[in-house]
Amino acid sequence: MKKLIITPQGEQIVDLTQEELNQMQIENEKYIVAEQIKQEKLAQEKARKESAIAKLKALGLTEEEVKSIL
């Protein structure tokens, strides 16, 4: 990969160092893990909401009553 360096003397395109490539890979892995955690939390929230709705309906509430609660 390349990077653009801008200085008062002009612009220069250079290769990334191995350290920069390693850091980029670490940041990408952190992002992927964070996105997985986010998706898991959203799925858990959706499951809890669906469970709560099912329980309310089992108690005899109508669809409109459940919606008004939410």
QUILINQUI-V433982 format. One record per residue. N is the residue number from 0. RES is the residue in one small letter. PHI is phi in whole degrees, -180 to 180 (999 if undefined). BURIAL is I if it has 16 or more other C-alpha atoms within 10 Angstrom, else O. Layout:
# QUILINQUI-V433982
N & RES & PHI & BURIAL
N & RES & PHI & BURIAL
This chain:
# QUILINQUI-V433982
0 & m & 999 & O
1 & k & -121 & O
2 & k & -137 & O
3 & l & -102 & O
4 & i & -111 & O
5 & i & -113 & O
6 & t & -129 & O
7 & p & -60 & O
8 & q & -82 & O
9 & g & 142 & O
10 & e & -107 & O
11 & q & -146 & O
12 & i & -105 & O
13 & v & -132 & O
14 & d & -74 & O
15 & l & -71 & O
16 & t & -76 & O
17 & q & -61 & O
18 & e & -63 & O
19 & e & -66 & O
20 & l & -64 & O
21 & n & -62 & O
22 & q & -63 & O
23 & m & -63 & O
24 & q & -65 & O
25 & i & -61 & O
26 & e & -64 & O
27 & n & -64 & O
28 & e & -65 & O
29 & k & -62 & O
30 & y & -63 & O
31 & i & -62 & O
32 & v & -63 & O
33 & a & -62 & O
34 & e & -66 & O
35 & q & -64 & O
36 & i & -62 & O
37 & k & -60 & O
38 & q & -65 & O
39 & e & -64 & O
40 & k & -64 & O
41 & l & -63 & O
42 & a & -65 & O
43 & q & -64 & O
44 & e & -63 & O
45 & k & -64 & O
46 & a & -64 & O
47 & r & -64 & O
48 & k & -65 & O
49 & e & -63 & O
50 & s & -65 & O
51 & a & -63 & O
52 & i & -63 & I
53 & a & -63 & O
54 & k & -67 & O
55 & l & -65 & I
56 & k & -66 & O
57 & a & -66 & O
58 & l & -78 & O
59 & g & 109 & O
60 & l & -73 & O
61 & t & -82 & O
62 & e & -59 & O
63 & e & -66 & O
64 & e & -66 & O
65 & v & -64 & O
66 & k & -62 & O
67 & s & -67 & O
68 & i & -71 & O
69 & l & -77 & O
